Amino acid sequence: MPLIHTVIASGSAVSPTVDLSQQSRLLAISVPGVTSGDLLVQGAFSTTSGSFQRLVETRSPGSGDLRFAVGPGSRMVVGPLIYMPQYVRLEMSVAQTDNRTLSLLATRW
């Protein structure tokens, strides 16, 4: 199972595009100590910037954005297996005051 790293830069709230085209399920996201806020996930079927949209929580009725309470502090987000679009970006609800490296554990099966 590959471990994929991405960085949310200081002063930013969104990571660069993460290519999951060789994977099919996201197993976990390791989030370091962050400034504050929730972690959201954006997805797209291409790398075109305007095509990214926040994923919607579908496991409970009447839910909104797929979000995880992670800050301040560090968290390991482990879910039920989540199928992802080919390309994702991780988004914090608050701009970060330092670079934050997040790790994603994904699998093909």
C-alpha positions in Angstrom: 0.0 0.0 0.0 1.6 3.2 -1.1 2.0 6.2 1.3 1.5 9.5 -0.6 2.6 12.8 0.9 1.3 16.3 0.2 2.1 19.7 1.7 -0.3 22.5 2.6 2.1 25.5 2.4 2.3 28.2 5.0 -0.4 30.8 4.4 -2.5 28.4 2.3 -5.4 26.2 3.1 -5.3 23.8 0.1 -2.8 21.2 -0.9 -1.5 20.6 -4.5 -3.3 18.0 -6.5 -2.7 14.4 -5.3 -2.9 11.8 -8.1 -4.8 8.7 -6.9 -5.4 7.3 -10.4 -3.5 4.2 -9.6 -5.4 3.7 -6.3 -9.1 3.2 -5.7 -9.7 3.5 -1.9 -8.4 5.9 0.6 -7.7 4.1 3.9 -6.3 6.8 6.1 -5.0 10.4 6.3 -2.3 11.3 8.8 -2.6 15.0 9.8 0.3 16.6 11.7 -0.2 19.3 14.3 -2.1 22.1 12.5 -3.0 25.7 13.2 -6.7 24.8 13.7 -9.7 23.8 11.7 -11.3 21.0 9.9 -9.9 18.8 7.1 -12.0 18.7 3.9 -11.5 16.8 0.7 -11.9 18.1 -2.8 -12.0 15.8 -5.8 -11.9 15.9 -9.6 -11.8 13.6 -12.6 -9.1 15.8 -14.3 -6.3 18.1 -13.0 -8.0 21.2 -14.3 -8.1 23.6 -11.3 -11.7 24.7 -11.9 -13.0 21.1 -11.8 -12.2 20.4 -8.1 -15.3 20.2 -5.9 -15.7 19.4 -2.2 -16.7 15.8 -1.5 -20.1 15.3 0.2 -20.6 13.2 3.2 -23.0 10.4 2.2 -22.9 8.1 5.2 -25.6 9.9 7.1 -28.9 11.6 5.9 -28.9 15.3 5.4 -25.2 15.7 5.6 -22.9 18.3 4.0 -19.3 18.5 3.1 -17.0 15.5 4.0 -15.1 17.1 6.9 -13.0 15.8 9.7 -12.3 17.7 12.9 -8.5 17.7 13.2 -7.2 20.7 14.9 -5.4 22.0 16.7 -3.2 19.0 17.3 -2.5 15.9 15.2 -4.9 13.3 14.1 -5.1 10.1 12.2 -8.3 10.0 10.1 -9.2 6.4 9.5 -12.5 5.7 8.0 -14.5 3.1 6.4 -12.9 2.5 3.0 -13.7 5.6 0.9 -13.7 5.5 -2.9 -12.0 8.6 -4.3 -12.0 10.3 -7.6 -8.8 10.2 -9.6 -7.4 13.5 -8.3 -7.9 15.0 -4.8 -6.8 18.0 -2.9 -6.8 18.3 0.9 -8.2 21.5 2.3 -8.0 23.0 5.8 -10.8 25.3 6.9 -8.2 27.7 8.2 -5.0 28.9 6.4 -1.9 27.3 8.0 0.8 29.3 9.8 3.5 26.8 8.7 4.0 24.1 6.1 2.0 21.0 7.0 2.8 17.6 5.4 -0.1 15.2 5.3 0.2 11.5 4.4 -2.4 9.5 2.6 -2.6 5.7 2.7 -4.4 4.3 -0.3 -4.9 0.9 -1.9 -6.1 -0.5 -5.2 -8.5 -3.0 -3.6 
